[in-house]
C-alpha cells in the first residue's frame, strides 16, 4: 500500500520521518545527504515537509532553503565527497 506521497508505508517509519525532518531543517545538510540516507529526491522531501508541518512552518522553511547554496553539494565546493574552501588552492 502507498500513501499520498507515493511512498510505501513500510519505507519510512516515525523515527526515520523525525530524522528526515530534522535533517531538512538543518541549514548545512544538503538535499543529496537526505537522498543518500533515505533515497528521496528534493521534491519528495518538500512534499513530506509540507504534509508534516503547519502551513506557516512550511512557508518559513521554504523561504530559508530556497536559493541557499548550502542545500546542494555541487554549490558548496565539495570535491570527491570532501569539502574544499574556495580559498584553498588545488593540488
Biopython code that builds the backbone (N, CA, C, O; Angstrom):
import numpy as np
from Bio.PDB.StructureBuilder import StructureBuilder

atoms = [
    (1, "UNK", "N", (0.840, -1.172, 0.000)),
    (1, "UNK", "CA", (0.000, 0.000, 0.000)),
    (1, "UNK", "C", (0.888, 1.238, 0.000)),
    (1, "UNK", "O", (1.912, 1.272, 0.683)),
    (2, "UNK", "N", (0.492, 2.265, -0.773)),
    (2, "UNK", "CA", (1.252, 3.504, -0.792)),
    (2, "UNK", "C", (0.418, 4.624, -0.194)),
    (2, "UNK", "O", (-0.811, 4.591, -0.233)),
    (3, "UNK", "N", (1.105, 5.613, 0.359)),
    (3, "UNK", "CA", (0.390, 6.748, 0.936)),
    (3, "UNK", "C", (0.252, 7.860, -0.098)),
    (3, "UNK", "O", (0.579, 7.662, -1.269)),
    (4, "UNK", "N", (-0.225, 9.016, 0.320)),
    (4, "UNK", "CA", (-0.459, 10.112, -0.611)),
    (4, "UNK", "C", (0.829, 10.716, -1.165)),
    (4, "UNK", "O", (0.776, 11.507, -2.106)),
    (5, "UNK", "N", (1.976, 10.362, -0.605)),
    (5, "UNK", "CA", (3.249, 10.843, -1.118)),
    (5, "UNK", "C", (3.848, 9.879, -2.131)),
    (5, "UNK", "O", (4.929, 10.123, -2.665)),
    (6, "UNK", "N", (3.144, 8.783, -2.394)),
    (6, "UNK", "CA", (3.636, 7.801, -3.342)),
    (6, "UNK", "C", (4.688, 6.884, -2.748)),
    (6, "UNK", "O", (5.406, 6.208, -3.485)),
    (7, "UNK", "N", (4.790, 6.852, -1.429)),
    (7, "UNK", "CA", (5.781, 6.022, -0.756)),
    (7, "UNK", "C", (5.092, 4.825, -0.118)),
    (7, "UNK", "O", (3.952, 4.919, 0.335)),
    (8, "UNK", "N", (5.785, 3.720, -0.088)),
    (8, "UNK", "CA", (5.246, 2.566, 0.612)),
    (8, "UNK", "C", (5.264, 2.839, 2.102)),
    (8, "UNK", "O", (6.210, 3.425, 2.629)),
    (9, "UNK", "N", (4.203, 2.404, 2.779)),
    (9, "UNK", "CA", (4.080, 2.651, 4.220)),
    (9, "UNK", "C", (5.289, 2.137, 5.000)),
    (9, "UNK", "O", (5.753, 2.790, 5.935)),
    (10, "UNK", "N", (5.794, 0.969, 4.615)),
    (10, "UNK", "CA", (6.877, 0.384, 5.384)),
    (10, "UNK", "C", (8.236, 1.032, 5.101)),
    (10, "UNK", "O", (9.217, 0.727, 5.779)),
    (11, "UNK", "N", (8.299, 1.910, 4.122)),
    (11, "UNK", "CA", (9.577, 2.516, 3.768)),
    (11, "UNK", "C", (10.043, 3.560, 4.775)),
    (11, "UNK", "O", (11.247, 3.719, 4.975)),
    (12, "UNK", "N", (9.129, 4.266, 5.404)),
    (12, "UNK", "CA", (9.541, 5.317, 6.327)),
    (12, "UNK", "C", (8.777, 5.178, 7.638)),
    (12, "UNK", "O", (7.555, 5.320, 7.681)),
    (13, "UNK", "N", (9.509, 4.901, 8.688)),
    (13, "UNK", "CA", (8.885, 4.753, 9.995)),
    (13, "UNK", "C", (8.932, 6.091, 10.730)),
    (13, "UNK", "O", (9.619, 7.008, 10.279)),
    (14, "UNK", "N", (8.230, 6.226, 11.833)),
    (14, "UNK", "CA", (8.182, 7.515, 12.549)),
    (14, "UNK", "C", (9.558, 8.053, 12.951)),
    (14, "UNK", "O", (9.782, 9.262, 12.905)),
    (15, "UNK", "N", (10.476, 7.173, 13.344)),
    (15, "UNK", "CA", (11.816, 7.626, 13.729)),
    (15, "UNK", "C", (12.556, 8.186, 12.521)),
    (15, "UNK", "O", (13.222, 9.217, 12.619)),
    (16, "UNK", "N", (12.437, 7.500, 11.371)),
    (16, "UNK", "CA", (13.084, 7.987, 10.156)),
    (16, "UNK", "C", (12.456, 9.302, 9.699)),
    (16, "UNK", "O", (13.157, 10.198, 9.230)),
    (17, "UNK", "N", (11.155, 9.414, 9.834)),
    (17, "UNK", "CA", (10.472, 10.652, 9.461)),
    (17, "UNK", "C", (10.968, 11.806, 10.319)),
    (17, "UNK", "O", (11.219, 12.898, 9.808)),
    (18, "UNK", "N", (11.110, 11.573, 11.614)),
    (18, "UNK", "CA", (11.640, 12.608, 12.511)),
    (18, "UNK", "C", (13.053, 13.011, 12.103)),
    (18, "UNK", "O", (13.381, 14.197, 12.078)),
    (19, "UNK", "N", (13.888, 12.026, 11.785)),
    (19, "UNK", "CA", (15.275, 12.305, 11.384)),
    (19, "UNK", "C", (15.306, 13.057, 10.056)),
    (19, "UNK", "O", (16.099, 13.983, 9.888)),
    (20, "UNK", "N", (14.454, 12.667, 9.118)),
    (20, "UNK", "CA", (14.396, 13.334, 7.824)),
    (20, "UNK", "C", (14.019, 14.808, 7.995)),
    (20, "UNK", "O", (14.645, 15.685, 7.398)),
    (21, "UNK", "N", (13.004, 15.075, 8.803)),
    (21, "UNK", "CA", (12.572, 16.453, 9.052)),
    (21, "UNK", "C", (13.683, 17.231, 9.749)),
    (21, "UNK", "O", (13.927, 18.394, 9.425)),
    (22, "UNK", "N", (14.352, 16.600, 10.697)),
    (22, "UNK", "CA", (15.462, 17.254, 11.394)),
    (22, "UNK", "C", (16.578, 17.616, 10.417)),
    (22, "UNK", "O", (17.111, 18.725, 10.468)),
    (23, "UNK", "N", (16.933, 16.690, 9.532)),
    (23, "UNK", "CA", (17.978, 16.951, 8.543)),
    (23, "UNK", "C", (17.563, 18.067, 7.591)),
    (23, "UNK", "O", (18.380, 18.915, 7.235)),
    (24, "UNK", "N", (16.294, 18.070, 7.176)),
    (24, "UNK", "CA", (15.811, 19.103, 6.259)),
    (24, "UNK", "C", (15.832, 20.480, 6.923)),
    (24, "UNK", "O", (16.067, 21.484, 6.251)),
    (25, "UNK", "N", (15.590, 20.538, 8.230)),
    (25, "UNK", "CA", (15.597, 21.820, 8.957)),
    (25, "UNK", "C", (17.004, 22.368, 9.112)),
    (25, "UNK", "O", (17.195, 23.583, 9.159)),
    (26, "UNK", "N", (18.003, 21.474, 9.194)),
    (26, "UNK", "CA", (19.379, 21.917, 9.407)),
    (26, "UNK", "C", (19.862, 22.715, 8.201)),
    (26, "UNK", "O", (19.670, 22.298, 7.059)),
    (27, "UNK", "N", (20.479, 23.842, 8.450)),
    (27, "UNK", "CA", (20.934, 24.701, 7.360)),
    (27, "UNK", "C", (22.071, 24.087, 6.549)),
    (27, "UNK", "O", (22.191, 24.363, 5.355)),
    (28, "UNK", "N", (22.885, 23.283, 7.158)),
    (28, "UNK", "CA", (24.073, 22.763, 6.482)),
    (28, "UNK", "C", (23.898, 21.380, 5.865)),
    (28, "UNK", "O", (24.830, 20.879, 5.236)),
    (29, "UNK", "N", (22.756, 20.756, 6.018)),
    (29, "UNK", "CA", (22.542, 19.423, 5.453)),
    (29, "UNK", "C", (22.043, 19.552, 4.022)),
    (29, "UNK", "O", (20.945, 20.063, 3.802)),
    (30, "UNK", "N", (22.824, 19.099, 3.041)),
    (30, "UNK", "CA", (22.381, 19.195, 1.651)),
    (30, "UNK", "C", (21.309, 18.151, 1.328)),
    (30, "UNK", "O", (21.227, 17.105, 1.972)),
    (31, "UNK", "N", (20.496, 18.454, 0.324)),
    (31, "UNK", "CA", (19.466, 17.507, -0.086)),
    (31, "UNK", "C", (20.076, 16.189, -0.554)),
    (31, "UNK", "O", (19.440, 15.142, -0.438)),
    (32, "UNK", "N", (21.296, 16.226, -1.078)),
    (32, "UNK", "CA", (21.960, 14.993, -1.519)),
    (32, "UNK", "C", (22.230, 14.054, -0.343)),
    (32, "UNK", "O", (22.189, 12.836, -0.512)),
    (33, "UNK", "N", (22.502, 14.596, 0.836)),
    (33, "UNK", "CA", (22.710, 13.764, 2.022)),
    (33, "UNK", "C", (21.402, 13.086, 2.423)),
    (33, "UNK", "O", (21.396, 11.924, 2.831)),
    (34, "UNK", "N", (20.307, 13.811, 2.305)),
    (34, "UNK", "CA", (18.995, 13.224, 2.608)),
    (34, "UNK", "C", (18.674, 12.139, 1.592)),
    (34, "UNK", "O", (18.147, 11.085, 1.947)),
    (35, "UNK", "N", (18.992, 12.400, 0.327)),
    (35, "UNK", "CA", (18.746, 11.398, -0.710)),
    (35, "UNK", "C", (19.600, 10.151, -0.489)),
    (35, "UNK", "O", (19.125, 9.032, -0.681)),
    (36, "UNK", "N", (20.849, 10.339, -0.088)),
    (36, "UNK", "CA", (21.733, 9.195, 0.157)),
    (36, "UNK", "C", (21.221, 8.340, 1.316)),
    (36, "UNK", "O", (21.304, 7.113, 1.263)),
    (37, "UNK", "N", (20.697, 8.973, 2.351)),
    (37, "UNK", "CA", (20.246, 8.224, 3.527)),
    (37, "UNK", "C", (18.857, 7.629, 3.349)),
    (37, "UNK", "O", (18.605, 6.498, 3.765)),
    (38, "UNK", "N", (17.950, 8.389, 2.730)),
    (38, "UNK", "CA", (16.553, 7.951, 2.653)),
    (38, "UNK", "C", (16.085, 7.606, 1.245)),
    (38, "UNK", "O", (15.004, 7.042, 1.078)),
    (39, "UNK", "N", (16.883, 7.937, 0.225)),
    (39, "UNK", "CA", (16.502, 7.653, -1.152)),
    (39, "UNK", "C", (15.403, 8.565, -1.674)),
    (39, "UNK", "O", (14.660, 8.183, -2.578)),
    (40, "UNK", "N", (15.291, 9.766, -1.115)),
    (40, "UNK", "CA", (14.241, 10.705, -1.502)),
    (40, "UNK", "C", (14.844, 11.942, -2.148)),
    (40, "UNK", "O", (15.752, 12.558, -1.590)),
    (41, "UNK", "N", (14.346, 12.305, -3.310)),
    (41, "UNK", "CA", (14.806, 13.497, -4.002)),
    (41, "UNK", "C", (14.216, 14.743, -3.342)),
    (41, "UNK", "O", (13.313, 14.651, -2.511)),
    (42, "UNK", "N", (14.738, 15.903, -3.723)),
    (42, "UNK", "CA", (14.334, 17.171, -3.112)),
    (42, "UNK", "C", (12.824, 17.397, -3.188)),
    (42, "UNK", "O", (12.219, 17.838, -2.211)),
    (43, "UNK", "N", (12.218, 17.106, -4.321)),
    (43, "UNK", "CA", (10.773, 17.311, -4.464)),
    (43, "UNK", "C", (9.983, 16.469, -3.468)),
    (43, "UNK", "O", (9.000, 16.945, -2.900)),
    (44, "UNK", "N", (10.397, 15.235, -3.253)),
    (44, "UNK", "CA", (9.720, 14.352, -2.305)),
    (44, "UNK", "C", (9.921, 14.854, -0.872)),
    (44, "UNK", "O", (9.011, 14.763, -0.048)),
    (45, "UNK", "N", (11.111, 15.383, -0.576)),
    (45, "UNK", "CA", (11.367, 15.950, 0.754)),
    (45, "UNK", "C", (10.432, 17.137, 0.984)),
    (45, "UNK", "O", (9.861, 17.286, 2.064)),
    (46, "UNK", "N", (10.279, 17.983, -0.045)),
    (46, "UNK", "CA", (9.355, 19.114, 0.072)),
    (46, "UNK", "C", (7.934, 18.642, 0.334)),
    (46, "UNK", "O", (7.229, 19.227, 1.157)),
    (47, "UNK", "N", (7.504, 17.593, -0.354)),
    (47, "UNK", "CA", (6.150, 17.058, -0.140)),
    (47, "UNK", "C", (5.984, 16.558, 1.291)),
    (47, "UNK", "O", (4.955, 16.796, 1.923)),
    (48, "UNK", "N", (6.984, 15.876, 1.788)),
    (48, "UNK", "CA", (6.920, 15.358, 3.160)),
    (48, "UNK", "C", (6.879, 16.509, 4.156)),
    (48, "UNK", "O", (6.095, 16.493, 5.105)),
    (49, "UNK", "N", (7.722, 17.499, 3.934)),
    (49, "UNK", "CA", (7.738, 18.656, 4.832)),
    (49, "UNK", "C", (6.386, 19.366, 4.800)),
    (49, "UNK", "O", (5.869, 19.756, 5.847)),
    (50, "UNK", "N", (5.819, 19.533, 3.628)),
    (50, "UNK", "CA", (4.525, 20.211, 3.504)),
    (50, "UNK", "C", (3.440, 19.446, 4.259)),
    (50, "UNK", "O", (2.619, 20.056, 4.944)),
    (51, "UNK", "N", (3.428, 18.120, 4.141)),
    (51, "UNK", "CA", (2.374, 17.326, 4.774)),
    (51, "UNK", "C", (2.601, 17.113, 6.272)),
    (51, "UNK", "O", (1.671, 16.746, 6.991)),
    (52, "UNK", "N", (3.834, 17.340, 6.748)),
    (52, "UNK", "CA", (4.161, 17.070, 8.144)),
    (52, "UNK", "C", (4.176, 18.316, 9.021)),
    (52, "UNK", "O", (4.303, 18.210, 10.241)),
    (53, "UNK", "N", (4.049, 19.489, 8.421)),
    (53, "UNK", "CA", (4.178, 20.724, 9.180)),
    (53, "UNK", "C", (2.939, 21.592, 9.036)),
    (53, "UNK", "O", (2.118, 21.400, 8.139)),
    (54, "UNK", "N", (2.830, 22.548, 9.941)),
    (54, "UNK", "CA", (1.806, 23.575, 9.783)),
    (54, "UNK", "C", (2.196, 24.401, 8.552)),
    (54, "UNK", "O", (3.370, 24.493, 8.193)),
    (55, "UNK", "N", (1.192, 24.994, 7.921)),
    (55, "UNK", "CA", (1.436, 25.784, 6.710)),
    (55, "UNK", "C", (2.442, 26.905, 6.956)),
    (55, "UNK", "O", (3.315, 27.143, 6.122)),
    (56, "UNK", "N", (2.331, 27.589, 8.079)),
    (56, "UNK", "CA", (3.243, 28.704, 8.366)),
    (56, "UNK", "C", (4.681, 28.212, 8.562)),
    (56, "UNK", "O", (5.627, 28.871, 8.130)),
    (57, "UNK", "N", (4.845, 27.059, 9.209)),
    (57, "UNK", "CA", (6.183, 26.497, 9.413)),
    (57, "UNK", "C", (6.790, 26.065, 8.086)),
    (57, "UNK", "O", (7.977, 26.279, 7.839)),
    (58, "UNK", "N", (5.977, 25.460, 7.240)),
    (58, "UNK", "CA", (6.462, 25.040, 5.930)),
    (58, "UNK", "C", (6.899, 26.252, 5.106)),
    (58, "UNK", "O", (7.957, 26.220, 4.479)),
    (59, "UNK", "N", (6.102, 27.312, 5.100)),
    (59, "UNK", "CA", (6.444, 28.518, 4.341)),
    (59, "UNK", "C", (7.746, 29.128, 4.853)),
    (59, "UNK", "O", (8.573, 29.583, 4.063)),
    (60, "UNK", "N", (7.928, 29.138, 6.172)),
    (60, "UNK", "CA", (9.160, 29.660, 6.759)),
    (60, "UNK", "C", (10.355, 28.810, 6.327)),
    (60, "UNK", "O", (11.405, 29.349, 5.979)),
    (61, "UNK", "N", (10.201, 27.487, 6.349)),
    (61, "UNK", "CA", (11.275, 26.583, 5.937)),
    (61, "UNK", "C", (11.616, 26.787, 4.468)),
    (61, "UNK", "O", (12.793, 26.889, 4.120)),
    (62, "UNK", "N", (10.611, 26.850, 3.598)),
    (62, "UNK", "CA", (10.856, 27.031, 2.165)),
    (62, "UNK", "C", (11.559, 28.355, 1.894)),
    (62, "UNK", "O", (12.438, 28.420, 1.034)),
    (63, "UNK", "N", (11.193, 29.395, 2.604)),
    (63, "UNK", "CA", (11.834, 30.691, 2.428)),
    (63, "UNK", "C", (13.313, 30.599, 2.791)),
    (63, "UNK", "O", (14.161, 31.193, 2.124)),
    (64, "UNK", "N", (13.621, 29.847, 3.859)),
    (64, "UNK", "CA", (15.010, 29.692, 4.296)),
    (64, "UNK", "C", (15.845, 28.908, 3.302)),
    (64, "UNK", "O", (16.991, 29.275, 3.042)),
    (65, "UNK", "N", (15.296, 27.827, 2.734)),
    (65, "UNK", "CA", (16.112, 26.954, 1.893)),
    (65, "UNK", "C", (16.113, 27.328, 0.417)),
    (65, "UNK", "O", (16.979, 26.868, -0.327)),
    (66, "UNK", "N", (15.174, 28.141, -0.022)),
    (66, "UNK", "CA", (15.107, 28.499, -1.432)),
    (66, "UNK", "C", (16.319, 29.338, -1.822)),
    (66, "UNK", "O", (16.588, 30.385, -1.233)),
    (67, "UNK", "N", (17.036, 28.858, -2.819)),
    (67, "UNK", "CA", (18.196, 29.579, -3.327)),
    (67, "UNK", "C", (19.433, 29.521, -2.463)),
    (67, "UNK", "O", (20.427, 30.177, -2.776)),
    (68, "UNK", "N", (19.406, 28.762, -1.392)),
    (68, "UNK", "CA", (20.541, 28.676, -0.473)),
    (68, "UNK", "C", (21.598, 27.734, -1.055)),
    (68, "UNK", "O", (21.292, 26.590, -1.390)),
    (69, "UNK", "N", (22.814, 28.203, -1.174)),
    (69, "UNK", "CA", (23.883, 27.408, -1.759)),
    (69, "UNK", "C", (24.213, 26.168, -0.938)),
    (69, "UNK", "O", (24.617, 25.148, -1.496)),
    (70, "UNK", "N", (24.050, 26.241, 0.366)),
    (70, "UNK", "CA", (24.432, 25.119, 1.223)),
    (70, "UNK", "C", (23.480, 23.936, 1.112)),
    (70, "UNK", "O", (23.757, 22.883, 1.687)),
    (71, "UNK", "N", (22.378, 24.070, 0.402)),
    (71, "UNK", "CA", (21.415, 22.985, 0.319)),
    (71, "UNK", "C", (21.753, 21.964, -0.768)),
    (71, "UNK", "O", (21.088, 20.934, -0.874)),
    (72, "UNK", "N", (22.782, 22.239, -1.577)),
    (72, "UNK", "CA", (23.190, 21.307, -2.623)),
    (72, "UNK", "C", (24.703, 21.179, -2.622)),
    (72, "UNK", "O", (25.417, 22.180, -2.572)),
    (73, "UNK", "N", (25.183, 19.964, -2.678)),
    (73, "UNK", "CA", (26.616, 19.689, -2.619)),
    (73, "UNK", "C", (27.365, 20.386, -3.750)),
    (73, "UNK", "O", (28.426, 20.966, -3.517)),
    (74, "UNK", "N", (26.836, 20.340, -4.965)),
    (74, "UNK", "CA", (27.530, 20.915, -6.114)),
    (74, "UNK", "C", (27.788, 22.408, -5.937)),
    (74, "UNK", "O", (28.739, 22.939, -6.511)),
    (75, "UNK", "N", (26.975, 23.080, -5.170)),
    (75, "UNK", "CA", (27.121, 24.517, -4.970)),
    (75, "UNK", "C", (27.976, 24.850, -3.755)),
    (75, "UNK", "O", (28.256, 26.022, -3.505)),
    (76, "UNK", "N", (28.395, 23.839, -2.992)),
    (76, "UNK", "CA", (29.098, 24.084, -1.729)),
    (76, "UNK", "C", (30.605, 23.994, -1.838)),
    (76, "UNK", "O", (31.300, 24.409, -0.911)),
    (77, "UNK", "N", (31.133, 23.479, -2.911)),
    (77, "UNK", "CA", (32.580, 23.347, -3.025)),
    (77, "UNK", "C", (33.091, 21.980, -2.625)),
    (77, "UNK", "O", (34.270, 21.839, -2.301)),
    (78, "UNK", "N", (32.238, 20.972, -2.640)),
    (78, "UNK", "CA", (32.690, 19.621, -2.346)),
    (78, "UNK", "C", (33.437, 19.065, -3.551)),
    (78, "UNK", "O", (33.020, 19.240, -4.696)),
    (79, "UNK", "N", (34.530, 18.402, -3.275)),
    (79, "UNK", "CA", (35.283, 17.737, -4.329)),
    (79, "UNK", "C", (35.476, 16.304, -3.885)),
    (79, "UNK", "O", (36.073, 16.053, -2.838)),
    (80, "UNK", "N", (34.976, 15.355, -4.670)),
    (80, "UNK", "CA", (35.094, 13.937, -4.356)),
    (80, "UNK", "C", (34.624, 13.624, -2.949)),
    (80, "UNK", "O", (35.261, 12.848, -2.237)),
    (81, "UNK", "N", (33.505, 14.227, -2.543)),
    (81, "UNK", "CA", (32.910, 13.940, -1.255)),
    (81, "UNK", "C", (33.553, 14.659, -0.086)),
    (81, "UNK", "O", (33.215, 14.399, 1.069)),
    (82, "UNK", "N", (34.475, 15.558, -0.376)),
    (82, "UNK", "CA", (35.161, 16.276, 0.683)),
    (82, "UNK", "C", (35.038, 17.773, 0.459)),
    (82, "UNK", "O", (35.143, 18.235, -0.677)),
    (83, "UNK", "N", (34.820, 18.534, 1.512)),
    (83, "UNK", "CA", (34.684, 19.980, 1.376)),
    (83, "UNK", "C", (36.027, 20.614, 1.064)),
    (83, "UNK", "O", (37.051, 20.269, 1.653)),
    (84, "UNK", "N", (35.997, 21.552, 0.123)),
    (84, "UNK", "CA", (37.196, 22.318, -0.186)),
    (84, "UNK", "C", (36.802, 23.786, -0.237)),
    (84, "UNK", "O", (35.939, 24.167, -1.027)),
    (85, "UNK", "N", (37.407, 24.592, 0.573)),
    (85, "UNK", "CA", (37.131, 26.014, 0.602)),
    (85, "UNK", "C", (37.539, 26.667, -0.709)),
    (85, "UNK", "O", (38.495, 26.228, -1.349)),
    (86, "UNK", "N", (36.827, 27.710, -1.114)),
    (86, "UNK", "CA", (37.182, 28.443, -2.323)),
    (86, "UNK", "C", (38.544, 29.121, -2.164)),
    (86, "UNK", "O", (39.209, 29.428, -3.154)),
    (87, "UNK", "N", (38.957, 29.353, -0.911)),
    (87, "UNK", "CA", (40.250, 29.985, -0.639)),
    (87, "UNK", "C", (41.408, 28.993, -0.706)),
    (87, "UNK", "O", (42.568, 29.401, -0.767)),
    (88, "UNK", "N", (41.112, 27.719, -0.696)),
    (88, "UNK", "CA", (42.128, 26.680, -0.686)),
    (88, "UNK", "C", (42.643, 26.446, -2.108)),
    (88, "UNK", "O", (41.852, 26.388, -3.050)),
    (89, "UNK", "N", (43.932, 26.315, -2.267)),
    (89, "UNK", "CA", (44.466, 26.077, -3.611)),
    (89, "UNK", "C", (44.370, 24.613, -3.976)),
    (89, "UNK", "O", (44.410, 23.741, -3.108)),
    (90, "UNK", "N", (44.245, 24.353, -5.243)),
    (90, "UNK", "CA", (44.157, 22.958, -5.708)),
    (90, "UNK", "C", (45.550, 22.400, -5.880)),
    (90, "UNK", "O", (46.508, 23.150, -6.062)),
    (91, "UNK", "N", (45.665, 21.102, -5.824)),
    (91, "UNK", "CA", (46.965, 20.446, -5.967)),
    (91, "UNK", "C", (47.163, 19.983, -7.370)),
    (91, "UNK", "O", (48.202, 19.405, -7.688)),
]
sb = StructureBuilder()
sb.init_structure("model")
sb.init_model(0)
sb.init_chain("A")
sb.init_seg("    ")
for serial, (resi, resn, name, xyz) in enumerate(atoms, 1):
    if name == "N":
        sb.init_residue(resn, " ", resi, " ")
    sb.init_atom(name, np.array(xyz, "f"), 0.0, 1.0, " ", f" {name:<3s}", serial, name[0])
structure = sb.get_structure()
